[in-house]
């Protein structure tokens, strides 16, 4: 079995997936990244507005 891939979520992804930042670190998810691999949340980053200032930030997962 492979080790989980470390990832960082933004605040919005942590809120949607786990109900907030505090509950996200250490949690594991299965994603389509690299053939359905398991990832482990190692941190939570601030939200970034990528579609302009009028659009709310969406969930993001940052891979290494």
PDB file of N, CA, C, O and CB in Angstrom:
ATOM      1  N   UNK A   1       0.835  -1.184   0.000  1.00  0.00           N
ATOM      2  CA  UNK A   1       0.000   0.000   0.000  1.00  0.00           C
ATOM      3  C   UNK A   1       0.876   1.242   0.000  1.00  0.00           C
ATOM      4  O   UNK A   1       1.840   1.325   0.761  1.00  0.00           O
ATOM      5  CB  UNK A   1      -0.948   0.001   1.209  1.00  0.00           C
ATOM      6  N   UNK A   2       0.541   2.221  -0.862  1.00  0.00           N
ATOM      7  CA  UNK A   2       1.325   3.442  -0.967  1.00  0.00           C
ATOM      8  C   UNK A   2       0.989   4.412   0.161  1.00  0.00           C
ATOM      9  O   UNK A   2      -0.124   4.416   0.686  1.00  0.00           O
ATOM     10  CB  UNK A   2       1.090   4.105  -2.319  1.00  0.00           C
ATOM     11  N   UNK A   3       1.956   5.219   0.518  1.00  0.00           N
ATOM     12  CA  UNK A   3       1.724   6.257   1.530  1.00  0.00           C
ATOM     13  C   UNK A   3       0.816   7.333   0.948  1.00  0.00           C
ATOM     14  O   UNK A   3       0.836   7.571  -0.260  1.00  0.00           O
ATOM     15  CB  UNK A   3       3.070   6.878   2.018  1.00  0.00           C
ATOM     16  N   UNK A   4       0.026   7.984   1.789  1.00  0.00           N
ATOM     17  CA  UNK A   4      -0.829   9.066   1.295  1.00  0.00           C
ATOM     18  C   UNK A   4       0.002  10.221   0.748  1.00  0.00           C
ATOM     19  O   UNK A   4       1.075  10.524   1.269  1.00  0.00           O
ATOM     20  CB  UNK A   4      -1.752   9.567   2.410  1.00  0.00           C
ATOM     21  N   UNK A   5      -0.496  10.857  -0.296  1.00  0.00           N
ATOM     22  CA  UNK A   5       0.141  12.035  -0.879  1.00  0.00           C
ATOM     23  C   UNK A   5      -0.207  13.232  -0.006  1.00  0.00           C
ATOM     24  O   UNK A   5      -1.386  13.449   0.275  1.00  0.00           O
ATOM     25  CB  UNK A   5      -0.314  12.263  -2.365  1.00  0.00           C
ATOM     26  N   UNK A   6       0.777  14.022   0.437  1.00  0.00           N
ATOM     27  CA  UNK A   6       0.463  15.187   1.272  1.00  0.00           C
ATOM     28  C   UNK A   6      -0.149  16.302   0.432  1.00  0.00           C
ATOM     29  O   UNK A   6       0.331  16.592  -0.664  1.00  0.00           O
ATOM     30  CB  UNK A   6       1.729  15.697   1.991  1.00  0.00           C
ATOM     31  N   UNK A   7      -1.202  16.924   0.942  1.00  0.00           N
ATOM     32  CA  UNK A   7      -1.853  18.044   0.257  1.00  0.00           C
ATOM     33  C   UNK A   7      -2.174  19.150   1.254  1.00  0.00           C
ATOM     34  O   UNK A   7      -2.219  18.931   2.464  1.00  0.00           O
ATOM     35  CB  UNK A   7      -3.142  17.576  -0.461  1.00  0.00           C
ATOM     36  N   UNK A   8      -2.395  20.346   0.711  1.00  0.00           N
ATOM     37  CA  UNK A   8      -2.857  21.488   1.487  1.00  0.00           C
ATOM     38  C   UNK A   8      -4.203  21.906   0.891  1.00  0.00           C
ATOM     39  O   UNK A   8      -4.333  22.023  -0.327  1.00  0.00           O
ATOM     40  CB  UNK A   8      -1.805  22.680   1.466  1.00  0.00           C
ATOM     41  N   UNK A   9      -5.183  22.127   1.730  1.00  0.00           N
ATOM     42  CA  UNK A   9      -6.489  22.613   1.296  1.00  0.00           C
ATOM     43  C   UNK A   9      -6.567  24.106   1.553  1.00  0.00           C
ATOM     44  O   UNK A   9      -5.879  24.624   2.433  1.00  0.00           O
ATOM     45  CB  UNK A   9      -7.640  21.867   2.023  1.00  0.00           C
ATOM     46  N   UNK A  10      -7.410  24.808   0.782  1.00  0.00           N
ATOM     47  CA  UNK A  10      -7.694  26.174   1.175  1.00  0.00           C
ATOM     48  C   UNK A  10      -8.835  26.151   2.198  1.00  0.00           C
ATOM     49  O   UNK A  10      -9.448  25.108   2.427  1.00  0.00           O
ATOM     50  CB  UNK A  10      -8.058  27.055  -0.067  1.00  0.00           C
ATOM     51  N   UNK A  11      -9.109  27.282   2.799  1.00  0.00           N
ATOM     52  CA  UNK A  11     -10.122  27.367   3.856  1.00  0.00           C
ATOM     53  C   UNK A  11     -11.490  26.902   3.346  1.00  0.00           C
ATOM     54  O   UNK A  11     -12.214  26.207   4.058  1.00  0.00           O
ATOM     55  CB  UNK A  11     -10.219  28.809   4.390  1.00  0.00           C
ATOM     56  N   UNK A  12     -11.840  27.283   2.125  1.00  0.00           N
ATOM     57  CA  UNK A  12     -13.150  26.909   1.573  1.00  0.00           C
ATOM     58  C   UNK A  12     -13.272  25.393   1.400  1.00  0.00           C
ATOM     59  O   UNK A  12     -14.320  24.826   1.712  1.00  0.00           O
ATOM     60  CB  UNK A  12     -13.377  27.608   0.223  1.00  0.00           C
ATOM     61  N   UNK A  13     -12.240  24.736   0.916  1.00  0.00           N
ATOM     62  CA  UNK A  13     -12.273  23.277   0.773  1.00  0.00           C
ATOM     63  C   UNK A  13     -12.371  22.609   2.139  1.00  0.00           C
ATOM     64  O   UNK A  13     -13.121  21.646   2.303  1.00  0.00           O
ATOM     65  CB  UNK A  13     -11.021  22.775   0.022  1.00  0.00           C
ATOM     66  N   UNK A  14     -11.626  23.108   3.120  1.00  0.00           N
ATOM     67  CA  UNK A  14     -11.683  22.547   4.473  1.00  0.00           C
ATOM     68  C   UNK A  14     -13.080  22.706   5.065  1.00  0.00           C
ATOM     69  O   UNK A  14     -13.578  21.804   5.739  1.00  0.00           O
ATOM     70  CB  UNK A  14     -10.642  23.224   5.383  1.00  0.00           C
ATOM     71  N   UNK A  15     -13.710  23.848   4.814  1.00  0.00           N
ATOM     72  CA  UNK A  15     -15.068  24.093   5.316  1.00  0.00           C
ATOM     73  C   UNK A  15     -16.064  23.136   4.671  1.00  0.00           C
ATOM     74  O   UNK A  15     -16.898  22.545   5.357  1.00  0.00           O
ATOM     75  CB  UNK A  15     -15.488  25.552   5.052  1.00  0.00           C
ATOM     76  N   UNK A  16     -15.978  22.984   3.363  1.00  0.00           N
ATOM     77  CA  UNK A  16     -16.934  22.127   2.657  1.00  0.00           C
ATOM     78  C   UNK A  16     -16.737  20.646   2.966  1.00  0.00           C
ATOM     79  O   UNK A  16     -17.708  19.901   3.098  1.00  0.00           O
ATOM     80  CB  UNK A  16     -16.819  22.350   1.165  1.00  0.00           C
ATOM     81  N   UNK A  17     -15.495  20.228   3.079  1.00  0.00           N
ATOM     82  CA  UNK A  17     -15.221  18.803   3.290  1.00  0.00           C
ATOM     83  C   UNK A  17     -15.305  18.370   4.751  1.00  0.00           C
ATOM     84  O   UNK A  17     -15.766  17.269   5.051  1.00  0.00           O
ATOM     85  CB  UNK A  17     -13.861  18.471   2.759  1.00  0.00           C
ATOM     86  N   UNK A  18     -14.859  19.236   5.658  1.00  0.00           N
ATOM     87  CA  UNK A  18     -14.726  18.825   7.058  1.00  0.00           C
ATOM     88  C   UNK A  18     -15.377  19.767   8.058  1.00  0.00           C
ATOM     89  O   UNK A  18     -15.253  19.555   9.264  1.00  0.00           O
ATOM     90  CB  UNK A  18     -13.291  18.691   7.396  1.00  0.00           C
ATOM     91  N   UNK A  19     -16.059  20.789   7.596  1.00  0.00           N
ATOM     92  CA  UNK A  19     -16.738  21.701   8.500  1.00  0.00           C
ATOM     93  C   UNK A  19     -15.851  22.779   9.090  1.00  0.00           C
ATOM     94  O   UNK A  19     -16.294  23.517   9.971  1.00  0.00           O
ATOM     95  CB  UNK A  19     -17.350  20.935   9.592  1.00  0.00           C
ATOM     96  N   UNK A  20     -14.621  22.894   8.637  1.00  0.00           N
ATOM     97  CA  UNK A  20     -13.736  23.943   9.134  1.00  0.00           C
ATOM     98  C   UNK A  20     -12.285  23.552   9.086  1.00  0.00           C
ATOM     99  O   UNK A  20     -11.933  22.406   8.807  1.00  0.00           O
ATOM    100  CB  UNK A  20     -14.101  24.305  10.529  1.00  0.00           C
ATOM    101  N   UNK A  21     -11.444  24.536   9.367  1.00  0.00           N
ATOM    102  CA  UNK A  21      -9.996  24.347   9.292  1.00  0.00           C
ATOM    103  C   UNK A  21      -9.468  23.367  10.338  1.00  0.00           C
ATOM    104  O   UNK A  21      -8.629  22.519  10.031  1.00  0.00           O
ATOM    105  CB  UNK A  21      -9.301  25.676   9.453  1.00  0.00           C
ATOM    106  N   UNK A  22      -9.949  23.481  11.549  1.00  0.00           N
ATOM    107  CA  UNK A  22      -9.390  22.694  12.645  1.00  0.00           C
ATOM    108  C   UNK A  22      -9.563  21.197  12.450  1.00  0.00           C
ATOM    109  O   UNK A  22      -8.713  20.413  12.871  1.00  0.00           O
ATOM    110  CB  UNK A  22     -10.024  23.104  13.941  1.00  0.00           C
ATOM    111  N   UNK A  23     -10.650  20.797  11.820  1.00  0.00           N
ATOM    112  CA  UNK A  23     -10.906  19.382  11.638  1.00  0.00           C
ATOM    113  C   UNK A  23     -10.261  18.780  10.410  1.00  0.00           C
ATOM    114  O   UNK A  23     -10.360  17.571  10.199  1.00  0.00           O
ATOM    115  CB  UNK A  23     -12.349  19.154  11.579  1.00  0.00           C
ATOM    116  N   UNK A  24      -9.600  19.587   9.589  1.00  0.00           N
ATOM    117  CA  UNK A  24      -9.090  19.095   8.307  1.00  0.00           C
ATOM    118  C   UNK A  24      -7.716  18.439   8.404  1.00  0.00           C
ATOM    119  O   UNK A  24      -7.481  17.411   7.769  1.00  0.00           O
ATOM    120  CB  UNK A  24      -9.025  20.226   7.327  1.00  0.00           C
ATOM    121  N   UNK A  25      -6.818  19.007   9.178  1.00  0.00           N
ATOM    122  CA  UNK A  25      -5.434  18.509   9.220  1.00  0.00           C
ATOM    123  C   UNK A  25      -5.401  17.086   9.770  1.00  0.00           C
ATOM    124  O   UNK A  25      -5.973  16.785  10.817  1.00  0.00           O
ATOM    125  CB  UNK A  25      -4.540  19.439  10.084  1.00  0.00           C
ATOM    126  N   UNK A  26      -4.717  16.230   9.031  1.00  0.00           N
ATOM    127  CA  UNK A  26      -4.603  14.830   9.419  1.00  0.00           C
ATOM    128  C   UNK A  26      -5.649  13.926   8.774  1.00  0.00           C
ATOM    129  O   UNK A  26      -5.535  12.702   8.833  1.00  0.00           O
ATOM    130  CB  UNK A  26      -4.704  14.717  10.901  1.00  0.00           C
ATOM    131  N   UNK A  27      -6.666  14.524   8.159  1.00  0.00           N
ATOM    132  CA  UNK A  27      -7.708  13.731   7.505  1.00  0.00           C
ATOM    133  C   UNK A  27      -7.204  13.191   6.173  1.00  0.00           C
ATOM    134  O   UNK A  27      -6.293  13.753   5.565  1.00  0.00           O
ATOM    135  CB  UNK A  27      -8.983  14.575   7.292  1.00  0.00           C
ATOM    136  N   UNK A  28      -7.807  12.096   5.733  1.00  0.00           N
ATOM    137  CA  UNK A  28      -7.431  11.480   4.460  1.00  0.00           C
ATOM    138  C   UNK A  28      -8.625  11.481   3.525  1.00  0.00           C
ATOM    139  O   UNK A  28      -9.773  11.364   3.954  1.00  0.00           O
ATOM    140  CB  UNK A  28      -6.908  10.038   4.672  1.00  0.00           C
ATOM    141  N   UNK A  29      -8.331  11.616   2.230  1.00  0.00           N
ATOM    142  CA  UNK A  29      -9.335  11.604   1.173  1.00  0.00           C
ATOM    143  C   UNK A  29      -8.848  10.706   0.050  1.00  0.00           C
ATOM    144  O   UNK A  29      -7.647  10.474  -0.090  1.00  0.00           O
ATOM    145  CB  UNK A  29      -9.623  13.040   0.651  1.00  0.00           C
ATOM    146  N   UNK A  30      -9.770  10.204  -0.741  1.00  0.00           N
ATOM    147  CA  UNK A  30      -9.399   9.501  -1.960  1.00  0.00           C
ATOM    148  C   UNK A  30      -9.764  10.400  -3.124  1.00  0.00           C
ATOM    149  O   UNK A  30     -10.904  10.855  -3.226  1.00  0.00           O
ATOM    150  CB  UNK A  30     -10.106   8.106  -2.068  1.00  0.00           C
ATOM    151  N   UNK A  31      -8.802  10.661  -4.007  1.00  0.00           N
ATOM    152  CA  UNK A  31      -9.026  11.561  -5.135  1.00  0.00           C
ATOM    153  C   UNK A  31      -8.672  10.881  -6.444  1.00  0.00           C
ATOM    154  O   UNK A  31      -8.047   9.821  -6.459  1.00  0.00           O
ATOM    155  CB  UNK A  31      -8.210  12.842  -4.971  1.00  0.00           C
ATOM    156  N   UNK A  32      -9.074  11.495  -7.532  1.00  0.00           N
ATOM    157  CA  UNK A  32      -8.724  10.990  -8.850  1.00  0.00           C
ATOM    158  C   UNK A  32      -7.300  11.338  -9.224  1.00  0.00           C
ATOM    159  O   UNK A  32      -6.798  10.855 -10.238  1.00  0.00           O
ATOM    160  CB  UNK A  32      -9.673  11.533  -9.887  1.00  0.00           C
ATOM    161  N   UNK A  33      -6.643  12.156  -8.441  1.00  0.00           N
ATOM    162  CA  UNK A  33      -5.257  12.521  -8.715  1.00  0.00           C
ATOM    163  C   UNK A  33      -4.404  11.262  -8.715  1.00  0.00           C
ATOM    164  O   UNK A  33      -4.395  10.523  -7.730  1.00  0.00           O
ATOM    165  CB  UNK A  33      -4.729  13.546  -7.673  1.00  0.00           C
ATOM    166  N   UNK A  34      -3.715  11.016  -9.764  1.00  0.00           N
ATOM    167  CA  UNK A  34      -2.799   9.874  -9.880  1.00  0.00           C
ATOM    168  C   UNK A  34      -3.490   8.542  -9.603  1.00  0.00           C
ATOM    169  O   UNK A  34      -3.108   7.812  -8.688  1.00  0.00           O
ATOM    170  CB  UNK A  34      -1.631  10.048  -8.925  1.00  0.00           C
ATOM    171  N   UNK A  35      -4.502   8.234 -10.397  1.00  0.00           N
ATOM    172  CA  UNK A  35      -5.196   6.939 -10.322  1.00  0.00           C
ATOM    173  C   UNK A  35      -5.821   6.648  -8.955  1.00  0.00           C
ATOM    174  O   UNK A  35      -5.514   5.632  -8.332  1.00  0.00           O
ATOM    175  CB  UNK A  35      -4.233   5.835 -10.664  1.00  0.00           C
ATOM    176  N   UNK A  36      -6.676   7.520  -8.505  1.00  0.00           N
ATOM    177  CA  UNK A  36      -7.411   7.311  -7.260  1.00  0.00           C
ATOM    178  C   UNK A  36      -6.494   7.052  -6.069  1.00  0.00           C
ATOM    179  O   UNK A  36      -6.626   6.038  -5.384  1.00  0.00           O
ATOM    180  CB  UNK A  36      -8.369   6.156  -7.418  1.00  0.00           C
ATOM    181  N   UNK A  37      -5.591   7.947  -5.836  1.00  0.00           N
ATOM    182  CA  UNK A  37      -4.696   7.794  -4.700  1.00  0.00           C
ATOM    183  C   UNK A  37      -5.304   8.421  -3.446  1.00  0.00           C
ATOM    184  O   UNK A  37      -6.198   9.264  -3.526  1.00  0.00           O
ATOM    185  CB  UNK A  37      -3.332   8.426  -5.005  1.00  0.00           C
ATOM    186  N   UNK A  38      -4.811   8.001  -2.307  1.00  0.00           N
ATOM    187  CA  UNK A  38      -5.217   8.575  -1.033  1.00  0.00           C
ATOM    188  C   UNK A  38      -4.316   9.764  -0.746  1.00  0.00           C
ATOM    189  O   UNK A  38      -3.099   9.690  -0.920  1.00  0.00           O
ATOM    190  CB  UNK A  38      -5.147   7.521   0.119  1.00  0.00           C
ATOM    191  N   UNK A  39      -4.920  10.862  -0.305  1.00  0.00           N
ATOM    192  CA  UNK A  39      -4.171  12.053   0.066  1.00  0.00           C
ATOM    193  C   UNK A  39      -4.425  12.353   1.537  1.00  0.00           C
ATOM    194  O   UNK A  39      -5.479  12.018   2.077  1.00  0.00           O
ATOM    195  CB  UNK A  39      -4.564  13.266  -0.827  1.00  0.00           C
ATOM    196  N   UNK A  40      -3.453  12.982   2.175  1.00  0.00           N
ATOM    197  CA  UNK A  40      -3.588  13.371   3.584  1.00  0.00           C
ATOM    198  C   UNK A  40      -3.390  14.874   3.698  1.00  0.00           C
ATOM    199  O   UNK A  40      -2.418  15.422   3.178  1.00  0.00           O
ATOM    200  CB  UNK A  40      -2.562  12.607   4.485  1.00  0.00           C
ATOM    201  N   UNK A  41      -4.308  15.531   4.375  1.00  0.00           N
ATOM    202  CA  UNK A  41      -4.245  16.984   4.560  1.00  0.00           C
ATOM    203  C   UNK A  41      -3.167  17.300   5.586  1.00  0.00           C
ATOM    204  O   UNK A  41      -3.215  16.831   6.723  1.00  0.00           O
ATOM    205  CB  UNK A  41      -5.627  17.560   5.010  1.00  0.00           C
ATOM    206  N   UNK A  42      -2.185  18.110   5.161  1.00  0.00           N
ATOM    207  CA  UNK A  42      -1.105  18.488   6.075  1.00  0.00           C
ATOM    208  C   UNK A  42      -1.180  19.955   6.478  1.00  0.00           C
ATOM    209  O   UNK A  42      -0.413  20.411   7.326  1.00  0.00           O
ATOM    210  CB  UNK A  42       0.243  18.202   5.437  1.00  0.00           C
ATOM    211  N   UNK A  43      -2.103  20.694   5.869  1.00  0.00           N
ATOM    212  CA  UNK A  43      -2.246  22.099   6.223  1.00  0.00           C
ATOM    213  C   UNK A  43      -3.433  22.734   5.529  1.00  0.00           C
ATOM    214  O   UNK A  43      -4.032  22.154   4.623  1.00  0.00           O
ATOM    215  CB  UNK A  43      -0.987  22.857   5.879  1.00  0.00           C
ATOM    216  N   UNK A  44      -3.763  23.954   5.981  1.00  0.00           N
ATOM    217  CA  UNK A  44      -4.859  24.725   5.394  1.00  0.00           C
ATOM    218  C   UNK A  44      -4.321  26.120   5.080  1.00  0.00           C
ATOM    219  O   UNK A  44      -3.739  26.782   5.939  1.00  0.00           O
ATOM    220  CB  UNK A  44      -6.108  24.793   6.364  1.00  0.00           C
ATOM    221  N   UNK A  45      -4.526  26.558   3.826  1.00  0.00           N
ATOM    222  CA  UNK A  45      -4.054  27.867   3.370  1.00  0.00           C
ATOM    223  C   UNK A  45      -5.229  28.817   3.209  1.00  0.00           C
ATOM    224  O   UNK A  45      -6.381  28.390   3.132  1.00  0.00           O
ATOM    225  CB  UNK A  45      -3.280  27.741   2.041  1.00  0.00           C
ATOM    226  N   UNK A  46      -4.933  30.085   3.160  1.00  0.00           N
ATOM    227  CA  UNK A  46      -5.971  31.093   2.936  1.00  0.00           C
ATOM    228  C   UNK A  46      -6.600  30.925   1.562  1.00  0.00           C
ATOM    229  O   UNK A  46      -5.989  30.362   0.654  1.00  0.00           O
ATOM    230  CB  UNK A  46      -5.391  32.506   3.079  1.00  0.00           C
ATOM    231  N   UNK A  47      -7.815  31.412   1.416  1.00  0.00           N
ATOM    232  CA  UNK A  47      -8.494  31.393   0.126  1.00  0.00           C
ATOM    233  C   UNK A  47      -7.839  32.381  -0.834  1.00  0.00           C
ATOM    234  O   UNK A  47      -7.290  33.400  -0.414  1.00  0.00           O
ATOM    235  CB  UNK A  47      -9.987  31.719   0.298  1.00  0.00           C
ATOM    236  N   UNK A  48      -7.904  32.068  -2.132  1.00  0.00           N
ATOM    237  CA  UNK A  48      -7.417  32.943  -3.191  1.00  0.00           C
ATOM    238  C   UNK A  48      -8.556  33.145  -4.177  1.00  0.00           C
ATOM    239  O   UNK A  48      -9.187  32.181  -4.610  1.00  0.00           O
ATOM    240  CB  UNK A  48      -6.148  32.347  -3.897  1.00  0.00           C
ATOM    241  N   UNK A  49      -8.817  34.384  -4.529  1.00  0.00           N
ATOM    242  CA  UNK A  49      -9.868  34.681  -5.519  1.00  0.00           C
ATOM    243  C   UNK A  49      -9.234  34.597  -6.905  1.00  0.00           C
ATOM    244  O   UNK A  49      -8.438  35.459  -7.279  1.00  0.00           O
ATOM    245  CB  UNK A  49     -10.520  36.110  -5.274  1.00  0.00           C
ATOM    246  N   UNK A  50      -9.584  33.568  -7.661  1.00  0.00           N
ATOM    247  CA  UNK A  50      -8.971  33.359  -8.966  1.00  0.00           C
ATOM    248  C   UNK A  50      -9.833  33.852 -10.123  1.00  0.00           C
ATOM    249  O   UNK A  50      -9.344  33.957 -11.248  1.00  0.00           O
ATOM    250  CB  UNK A  50      -8.673  31.906  -9.152  1.00  0.00           C
ATOM    251  N   UNK A  51     -11.093  34.152  -9.873  1.00  0.00           N
ATOM    252  CA  UNK A  51     -12.010  34.563 -10.941  1.00  0.00           C
ATOM    253  C   UNK A  51     -12.444  36.017 -10.812  1.00  0.00           C
ATOM    254  O   UNK A  51     -13.460  36.405 -11.390  1.00  0.00           O
ATOM    255  CB  UNK A  51     -13.233  33.672 -10.946  1.00  0.00           C
ATOM    256  N   UNK A  52     -11.712  36.816 -10.081  1.00  0.00           N
ATOM    257  CA  UNK A  52     -12.058  38.219  -9.901  1.00  0.00           C
ATOM    258  C   UNK A  52     -12.553  38.491  -8.495  1.00  0.00           C
ATOM    259  O   UNK A  52     -12.862  37.568  -7.741  1.00  0.00           O
ATOM    260  CB  UNK A  52     -13.108  38.638 -10.908  1.00  0.00           C
ATOM    261  N   UNK A  53     -12.623  39.754  -8.157  1.00  0.00           N
ATOM    262  CA  UNK A  53     -12.994  40.159  -6.801  1.00  0.00           C
ATOM    263  C   UNK A  53     -14.469  39.966  -6.498  1.00  0.00           C
ATOM    264  O   UNK A  53     -14.849  39.890  -5.330  1.00  0.00           O
ATOM    265  CB  UNK A  53     -12.631  41.593  -6.584  1.00  0.00           C
ATOM    266  N   UNK A  54     -15.298  39.886  -7.510  1.00  0.00           N
ATOM    267  CA  UNK A  54     -16.739  39.731  -7.282  1.00  0.00           C
ATOM    268  C   UNK A  54     -17.154  38.284  -7.080  1.00  0.00           C
ATOM    269  O   UNK A  54     -18.243  38.018  -6.572  1.00  0.00           O
ATOM    270  CB  UNK A  54     -17.506  40.312  -8.439  1.00  0.00           C
ATOM    271  N   UNK A  55     -16.311  37.359  -7.467  1.00  0.00           N
ATOM    272  CA  UNK A  55     -16.627  35.933  -7.333  1.00  0.00           C
ATOM    273  C   UNK A  55     -16.080  35.393  -6.017  1.00  0.00           C
ATOM    274  O   UNK A  55     -14.937  35.684  -5.663  1.00  0.00           O
ATOM    275  CB  UNK A  55     -16.050  35.129  -8.524  1.00  0.00           C
ATOM    276  N   UNK A  56     -16.865  34.622  -5.292  1.00  0.00           N
ATOM    277  CA  UNK A  56     -16.354  34.027  -4.042  1.00  0.00           C
ATOM    278  C   UNK A  56     -15.285  32.980  -4.359  1.00  0.00           C
ATOM    279  O   UNK A  56     -15.321  32.356  -5.419  1.00  0.00           O
ATOM    280  CB  UNK A  56     -17.514  33.381  -3.221  1.00  0.00           C
ATOM    281  N   UNK A  57     -14.348  32.791  -3.453  1.00  0.00           N
ATOM    282  CA  UNK A  57     -13.311  31.792  -3.697  1.00  0.00           C
ATOM    283  C   UNK A  57     -13.895  30.386  -3.659  1.00  0.00           C
ATOM    284  O   UNK A  57     -14.772  30.082  -2.850  1.00  0.00           O
ATOM    285  CB  UNK A  57     -12.184  31.926  -2.668  1.00  0.00           C
ATOM    286  N   UNK A  58     -13.404  29.555  -4.528  1.00  0.00           N
ATOM    287  CA  UNK A  58     -13.854  28.169  -4.568  1.00  0.00           C
ATOM    288  C   UNK A  58     -12.894  27.270  -3.815  1.00  0.00           C
ATOM    289  O   UNK A  58     -11.823  27.714  -3.401  1.00  0.00           O
ATOM    290  CB  UNK A  58     -13.998  27.694  -6.009  1.00  0.00           C
ATOM    291  N   UNK A  59     -13.265  26.009  -3.632  1.00  0.00           N
ATOM    292  CA  UNK A  59     -12.384  25.075  -2.950  1.00  0.00           C
ATOM    293  C   UNK A  59     -11.162  24.743  -3.811  1.00  0.00           C
ATOM    294  O   UNK A  59     -11.277  24.592  -5.028  1.00  0.00           O
ATOM    295  CB  UNK A  59     -13.146  23.796  -2.593  1.00  0.00           C
ATOM    296  N   UNK A  60     -10.007  24.631  -3.182  1.00  0.00           N
ATOM    297  CA  UNK A  60      -8.768  24.292  -3.870  1.00  0.00           C
ATOM    298  C   UNK A  60      -8.007  23.247  -3.087  1.00  0.00           C
ATOM    299  O   UNK A  60      -8.000  23.260  -1.856  1.00  0.00           O
ATOM    300  CB  UNK A  60      -7.902  25.534  -4.080  1.00  0.00           C
ATOM    301  N   UNK A  61      -7.368  22.344  -3.804  1.00  0.00           N
ATOM    302  CA  UNK A  61      -6.462  21.373  -3.206  1.00  0.00           C
ATOM    303  C   UNK A  61      -5.116  21.566  -3.862  1.00  0.00           C
ATOM    304  O   UNK A  61      -5.003  21.525  -5.087  1.00  0.00           O
ATOM    305  CB  UNK A  61      -6.980  19.903  -3.375  1.00  0.00           C
ATOM    306  N   UNK A  62      -4.095  21.776  -3.053  1.00  0.00           N
ATOM    307  CA  UNK A  62      -2.751  22.011  -3.570  1.00  0.00           C
ATOM    308  C   UNK A  62      -1.890  20.764  -3.367  1.00  0.00           C
ATOM    309  O   UNK A  62      -1.670  20.313  -2.243  1.00  0.00           O
ATOM    310  CB  UNK A  62      -2.105  23.237  -2.879  1.00  0.00           C
ATOM    311  N   UNK A  63      -1.415  20.228  -4.480  1.00  0.00           N
ATOM    312  CA  UNK A  63      -0.529  19.063  -4.477  1.00  0.00           C
ATOM    313  C   UNK A  63       0.907  19.544  -4.605  1.00  0.00           C
ATOM    314  O   UNK A  63       1.163  20.634  -5.117  1.00  0.00           O
ATOM    315  CB  UNK A  63      -0.889  18.073  -5.628  1.00  0.00           C
ATOM    316  N   UNK A  64       1.833  18.731  -4.142  1.00  0.00           N
ATOM    317  CA  UNK A  64       3.247  19.126  -4.284  1.00  0.00           C
ATOM    318  C   UNK A  64       3.725  18.922  -5.677  1.00  0.00           C
ATOM    319  O   UNK A  64       4.886  19.199  -5.978  1.00  0.00           O
ATOM    320  CB  UNK A  64       4.130  18.353  -3.332  1.00  0.00           C
TER     321      UNK A  64
END
